[in-house]
Amino acid sequence: MDNQRLFLFLALAAVLFLIYEAWMQDYGQPMTPASSIEQTQGMPSAPSATPETAGVPTVATTPDTVASSALSAESTASSTLAPIQVETDVLKVEISPRGGTIASVWLRDYAVTPEQPEQKYRLMKPAPPNMFITQSGLLGEDASLLPTHEGIFSSPQASYSLGDDDSMTVMLVWKSDAGVEVTKTYRFTRGSYLIEAKQTVTNGTDVPLVAREYSQFQRTELYDPNETKFIHTFTGGVYYSPEDKYKKVSFDDMTDGKLDKTVVDGWISMMQHYFLAAWIPPRGVAETFYTNVLGGSRYIIGKYTPAVSIAPGAAHTFSNQLFIGPKLQKRLEEIAPGLELAVDYGWLTVIAKPIFWLLSFLHSLIGNWGWAIIVLTILIKLAFYKLSETSYRSMAHMRQLTPRLQALKDRYGDDKQRLNQAMMELYKTEKINPLGGCLPILIQIPVFIALYWVLLESVEMRQAPFMLWLDNLSAPDPYYVLPLIMGVSMFIQQKLNPPPPDPMQAKIFMALPFVFTVFFAFFPSGLVLYWTVNNVLSIAQQWHITRNLEKETAKRRR
C-alpha cells in the first residue's frame, strides 16, 4: 500500500519513455549528412505491372522503363534553361522547363527560424541535400510521341505573378515532330496551397494515340539542422485508400519492396514534419500507386492512370489536384477524404482532435497560443476537479496517518504480514482507500499524451511566440527556465504529499523532480507550460483541500 505514489510516478515516467519510443519507431529517420548525399538527376520509376483497360490496348511503357533514358540529350540541354518563376501571395515556385517539373517551392508565410522571419521556408529543391521535387509525364507505345518528365517544354512567359488577381494559370507546351501537342497547365489561386494540374494531349497524327499519365514525388532523406535531435518526426511516403485508410510508407518500406496498388478515390503524398505535398487524382478513376528507390538515396512515390486511346484529331485532358504546403487541418479536410489525417496524432486522435479544436477556439479569442494553453489547462483542471479532489483528499488523509503508519512500522519491524494486516485495519477504521488517489491521476495521463501530440504535430503552433524569451512554443526552452520552474513546482507538490515510510522510496521521490526537469528540458516549451500550470493549480487545489480537511479533523476532535 505504501507503493501507490511510487507506482504513479513510475507509470508517468514509463508513459513519457513510451512516447519517445513510439515516436522514434513511427517517425524516426536517420538524418543524412549533406556531404554523404550525391547530386543526381531525377528519374521516374514505378512497378512494371501495366493495367489493362476495356477496349484499349496495353501501353508497353511504364515509368520503370523511362529510367534508362533519364540522362538523355534533353536532360543535358535543359540544365542550361532558366526556371519559370511563379509568385502568389502564399507560394514562390520555380518550374523547370524540363518536364514542367516543380523544382523549388518556398512557403511565404513560414520562416525557417523565428530569428530570421525574412528567410522563408523552402519545402522543395532540385538538388541534395533535402532534394524534393514534383514530377509528371506521359507514357505511350512510342516514346517519341509523348513527353516524360525529361521532355523540354516552352512557356509564353518567363515569370508569372498573381498580383491583384484571384487566380492565374501557368502554361507550358511540348510538341513532337509527328504532330502531337501536349499542354501542361498549373492553376494557382489566391490564399491557397492547392494547385490544379492538367495535361492536355492533342493527337495531330492520323492514327490513334494510346497514353497514360504518371505523377510522382521524388526526394532524399530530410536533414534539418534547426530541428532538435530529441524530436524525430516522420519523413516519407503516405497513401490513402478507402480500404487501407491512412497508410505510411517509410523509406525503409520502399527499400524492402515496391508498392503496387490500384486505388479509387485515394491520394499519395510525400510528407515531413508540419508540411506535405500530395497528388489527388479525380474521383472515380482507378489509378495505380507505386514506390521505388533510386541511386543516391532517392525515394519515389507516385501514381499512374489507366491507358487512354485518343483518336486522330481529338484531345484528352488528364486532371489532378496538387497540394504543396503546411498541414492546416481545416483546409486539408476540405480537399480530399482522409487528407486531414496527415496531421497524425497517433492512437489518441479521438482525444487530441477535440483538444486541438478547443485550443484553436481559445486562440481565436485570445490571439496568443501560450495564453490559450494556460486557459486550456485551467479548463482541463476544472473538468477533472472532482476526480482530482478525490485524489488529493485521499493523499491528505494519508498524510494525517503518516505518524501512526510509522508507529506500526516501528512496532512490527520486518514482519511484513502483520504490518500489512495492521495497516489494512487502520485504513478500514479510518475509512480510507490508500489507492483512492491512483485512478484519477491515471485517467488524466491520456490527456497529457494527447496534448503532446497536438503541440508537436500542429503547424498552427510552429514557431508560435508566447512572451519574453519564449518565442517558439513548439521548440524546447532555449534557456531551460520553464523546465526549472516546472521542477520546482513538482518539488513543492511532492512536499504536500505524505512522505513514504520506506527510506529507499523517499530517496527516489527526492530525485524525481530533478529527473523530470532534465526530461522536460527537451520537450516543446508549450507542453512544459501546460505541465507547469497544471502543477501550480494542483498545488493550490491540494493546499486548499488539505487545509479544509485539517479544519474538519480539528472540529471532530473538539
N, C-alpha and C positions, 0 to 999 in steps of 0.2 A: 504494500500500500504506500510505502514511503517513496516508491519509484515513479509516482504519477507525473511529477513535474519533469523529471529526467526523461521520461518517455515522451512527453510533449516536445521538449526541446530537441531531443534526438530525432523525433518524427519530422520536425520542421527542418532540421539540418539535412535529413535524408531527402526531403522534398526539394530543397534547394540543390542538392547534388544531382538528383534525378532530372531536374530542369536542365541543368548544364549538360548532363549525359545525353538526354533526349535531343537537346538542341544540336549537339555535336554529331549524333548519329543521323538525324534527319537533314541537317543543314550544313554541317561542317564539310568544307572542301579544302584540301591543301592549297595554299596560296603559291602561285608560281612566280618566282622572281623574274623581273623583267629581262635579266641577262640570259635566262635559260629558254626564252621563247624565240623561235626563229621567225623571221618575217617571210610570209609565203603568200601566194596568190590565192584568191577564193575559187573554189571548185564545187560544183554541185554533186550531190551523191544521194542515192536512195536505194531501197530494195530493188532487186532486179525483177521482181514479180510485176507483171503488167496486167491490169484488169481488163476483162472483155466488156464491151457494151453492145446491147442488142442492135443488130443490123449495121454495126460499124466495125471495120477491120481493126485488128490489133496494131497499135503503134509499136514498132520494134524497139524504138529508142526510149530509154528511161533515163532519169538523171544520173544513174550509175555509169552509163556508157559515155556521158559527156565529159567525165573527169579526165580521160586521156587526152582530150583536145583543149584543156584549160589553158595551157601555156602556148597559145597559138599566136599567130602574127597579129591578130586583132588585139590580144591582151597586151602585147608589147607596144603596139601603136597607141592604145588607149591610155597608157601610163603618162603620155605627154599631154593629154587632154585635160583642160581645166574643168573642175566640177561645176555643176549648175547650183547657184546659190539661191536658197529659198528662206524667206523670213516671214513668220506670223507673229502674233502677239505672245505666243507661248513656246514656239519652236524656232530654232535655227537649224536648217538642214542643208547638207551638201549631197547632191545626187550625181553619181558618176555617169558619164556618157556610156561607159562600158556596161551594157546590160540594164541601164537605168537603175543601178544599184543604189540604195540609200546607204551611203558610206559613213556619214557623220551626222550626229544629232546632238544638239545642245538644248537643255531644258532651261528656258529663260527665267522661270520662276523659282529655280532651285540653285543655290550656290554650292560650291564644293565644300567650303568651310564658312562658319559664321563670321570669322575674322576677315574674309575676303568676299564680300557679297557681290562684287563686280565680276568675279570669276565663276561663270555658270557651269553647272554640272554637265559633263559630256557623257552621254549614255552610249553612243555608238561611235566607233572609229575604225578605219580600214586596216590598221596595222597593229601588231603586237607592241607592247603588252596591252592586254584588255581589248583585243580585236573583237568587234561585234558589228556585223553588217546584216542588211536585209536584201535578199536576192530573189529574183523571179525570172522566169523564162518560158520558152515554148519548146516542145519536143514533137518530132514527127518522123515519118518514114525516111524522108530526105532531109538530112541535117542542114543542107544549104538553103532550104526554103524557109526556115524558121530561125529566129534568134534565140539562143540560150542567153544566160546572163553574161556571156562573153561577147555578144553582138554589140556593135558600135551604133549608138543612137545619136540623133541630132535633135536639137531643140531650137525653136524660133527665138528664144531669149536666153541670155547668159545668166540672168538673175530674175527673181520674182519676189515681190514684196506685197504683203496683204494690204498695207496702207489703211484706208478707211473703209475698205470693202468688207463684207461679211464672209466671203469665200473667194477662193481663186483656184485655178486649175493649171498644173504644170504638165506640159505636153512634150513627149519625146517620140520620134518617128524612126523606124527602121524599114529599109526597102531592099528587096532582093532583085537580082537581075532578071529573074523569071517572072516578076510581076506581083509578088506577094508583098503586101504592106502591113506593117504592124505598128499600131499607135498605142503607146503606153501613157496613161494619164494618172496623175495623183491630184486629188482634190482636197484642199486644206480649208478648214472652217475656223472662224474666229473663236477663240477661247476653248478650242477642242484639241485633244491629242489623237482623235480618231481621223484617219485618212481613208478616203475612198480610192481604191486602186483598181484600175481596169486595164486590160489588154485586148484591143480590138484587132482581129485578124481579117484582112480583106484579101480574098483569093482572086488575083488577077490572071491566073493561069486558065487553061482550057480543060483542066482535069480536076476532079475532087481533091481537096486537101484535107488530110487527116492530122489532127493536132490535139495535144493536151497541154495544159498549163501546170507549172510547178512553182511553188513559193516556199522559201525556206529562210531560216536564220542560221548564221554561222558565227561562232565565237570561240575564243580561248578562255581558259580559266581566269577568274577575276582576281586581280591583285590590287587591293585598296590600302594604301599606306595610311589613310586617315581613319580607318576603322580599327577599333581596339581589338587586340589579339584575343581577348577573353569573350568576345561576342562573335560567334561564327554563324553566318546565315547562308541559306540555300542559294546556290547559283547553278542553274541547269535548265533542262527542258521540262515542260509540262504539257500534257494534252488533256482535253476534256471530251468525254463522250457520254451520251445518255446512259450507257451501260456501266462504264467504269467510273463515271463522275470525274473527280479531280485526281489526276494521276501524275505523280512526279517521275521524271526520267533523268536520273543523275548522270553525271559524266561517266561514272563507273558502270552504270547500267548500259550506256551507249557503247562502252568499250567491251562489255561482256556479250552483247548481242544487239542486232538491229531490230528496231521497231518496224512492224509491217502490219498495219491495221486499217481496215476500211471503216470509216465513220460517217454517219449522217448527223448533221446538226451539232457538230463539235467545234473545237478550235485547238490551235497549237500555240505554244509560247516558249520564249526563252526569257527567263527572269532572274533577278537578283534582288538583294535587299532594297526595298522601297520602290523599285522600278521594274518594268517589264515591257516586252514587245510581243504582240500577239497577232497572228493571221486568223481572221474569222471568215470562213467561207460562207457563201449564201446558203440559206436553209433549204433542206430537202435534197441536197446534192450529195451523193456518196463519194467521198474523197479518201485517198489512201494517205495515212500518216506514216512517216518514216524517220529514222535516225541513222547517222553514220559518224564514224570518226576518221579524220584525215590526218596526214602528216603535219608535224608542227603543233601537235596537241590542239587541233581544231575540231570542234564538235558541231554537228548539224542536226537540226530537227526541221522537218518540212512536210509538205503535202503535195499531192498531185491529183489532177482531175481525171475523170474518165475520158477516153478518146472521143473526139467530136469530128464529124465529117462536114466539111464546108464546101458547098457546091461552087462551081466556076462562076465568078462574078458576084458571089454572095459574101457576107461578112458575119463574123461571130465574135461576141464580146465575153470575155472571162472577167467576172467581177468578184472583188473581195473587199473586206474592210481590214485595215491595218492600224493597230493601236500601238503607239510608242509614247510612253510617258510614265507618270507616277501611279502607284496603286491607290487611287482615290476610290473608295468603296462605293460611294453613291453613283459615280459615273460608270464604274465597271458593271454595276447591276443593270444599268440601262442599255448596255451594249450587246451583251450575249448571256445566255443562261450559264451560270456557273463561273463566269469570269471574276466575280467578286471573291471567289474562293482563293484567288491569287494572294489575298491578304490572309495568310494561313495562321489561324490562332490555335492550331493543334486540336487535341481531343477535348478541350474545354471551350470550343467555339460557342456552344449553347449558352455559356455564361459570359464569355468575352464579348460577344456581339451586343448584348444589352448594356454592358459596361461602356463599350465604345459609344453607343448611341447616347447614353446619359452624359458621358464626358463631353461629347460633341455639343450636346444641347447646352450644357453648362458653359462651355467655351463661347457659344454664340451669345450668351447673356453677359459673360464677364469679360471676354476678349483676351484672356491670358490663360494658357494651358496649365501653368503652375497653380494659380488660384483655383482653376477648375478641378485639379487633382485634390486640392485641400478640401474644397466643398464636397467632392465625391467621397472623400474619406469620411467626412462628418456624416454624410447621408448613409454610407455603409455602416458606420458605427451605430447610427440610430436604428437601422434595420435589424442589427444584431444586438440591440441594447438588452433585451430580456435574456437572451442566451448568455451574453457576457455577464449580466448581473448574477445569474445562477452560478457561473464560474467563479466570479470574484467573491460572492458570499461563501461559497464552499472554501475558497482559499483563506478568507478571513476567519471562518470557523476553525480551520486547521491551524491558523496562526495562534488562536487562543488556546488550542490544545497542545501547542508545542511543549510547554513545560511539563505537562502531565505525560506526554508521549516520551519525553526524555527520562522522566522518573521511571516509567515502565521499562525502558531500555536498561537503565541502571540496575533495576531490580532483577530482571531476568537474564541479564548478561548475554551469553551466547546461546541460550535456549530459545531458538527461533520459533519453535512450535508454540511454546507457552506465551512468548512475546506476541505472536500474531493473534492468538486467542484473546489475550488481554486487550489488544488494540481493537479487535473487532467488537468486543463487549463495550469498550469505551465509545466507539463510533455509534453503536446501537443505542446506548444510553443517551448520548448527546444528539441523536437523530441526524447524523452527518454521513453523507456519502462521500468517501475520500476520492472517488473518481468523478464526482459531480462536475468538476471543472474541465474535464478532458474533452467531452463531446462538443461543447460549444466552441472551443478553440479549434478542434479538428474540422468542424463544419466551415470555419472561415478560411481555412487553408486553400481550398479551390478558388476562392475569390482572389486571394493573393496571387496564385499562379496565373489565373485568367488575366489579371491586370498586368502581370509581367509580359504576357504575350501581346496585349494591347499596346503597351508602351514600346515594345521592340518592333512590332510589325506595322504600326500605323504611320504612314508617311506624313499624315497631317501633323504629327508631333516631331517630325525630323527637324532638328536644329531649333526647336521651339524655345524661346527665351522665357525666363521666369523673372528674376530680379537679381540685382547686384552682380556677383560673379557667375551665377548660373545662367549661361546664355544658350544652353543646349540640354534640354531635359531628356533627350534620347541617348546621351553620352554620359559616362561617369563624371562625377565632380572632379574637375582638374586639380583642385586644392585639397580634396578629401575632407572638407569642413563638414558637409552634411553627413557623411558616414560617421564622423566622430560624434556629432550631436546625436545621431541615432544610437550609437554605442552607449553614450551617457544616459540617454532615456531608457535604454534596455537595462542598464545597471540599476537605475533608480527603481524601475518597475520590479526588478528582481528583489530589491531590498524590502519591498512591500509584501512579498510573499513569505510564508513561513520557511525558515531555514531547514534544510534536510538534516535529520539526526545523524546520518552517516557521514563521517569526515571526508571520505573519498568523493561522495556526491557533492558535498559543499565545495570542494576544490574545483570540481568540474563546472559547477554553476558559477564560480568566481571567474573562470576562464571564458565562459560562453560570450559575454559582451565583447571581449577582445576578439574572439574568433569571428563573430558575426560582423564586427566592424571591418575586419580585413575582407571578409566575404563580400559585403555590400559596397566596398570601395570600388569594385569593378562592375557593379550593376548600374543601369541607367539612373541618373540622378532623379528622374521623375518617380521611379519605383522607390528609391530611398526616401524621397519626400513623402510618399504615401505611408511608408512604414514608420517614419519618424513622427508624423502627425498622428498616426494610429496609436503609437506608443504613448504620446503625450495625452491623448484622450483617454487611453486605458488607465494611465496613472491617475488622472483626475477622477475617473469613474471608480477606480479601485479605492482611492483615498476616501471618497465620499461614502462608499458602501461600508468600508471598514470603520469609519468614524460613526456612522449610524448604528452599526452592529454593536460597537462598544457602548454606545449610549443605551441601547436596548438591554444589553447584558447588565449594565450598571443599575438600570431600573429594576430588573428582576431580582437583583441581589439585595435591594433595599427592603 
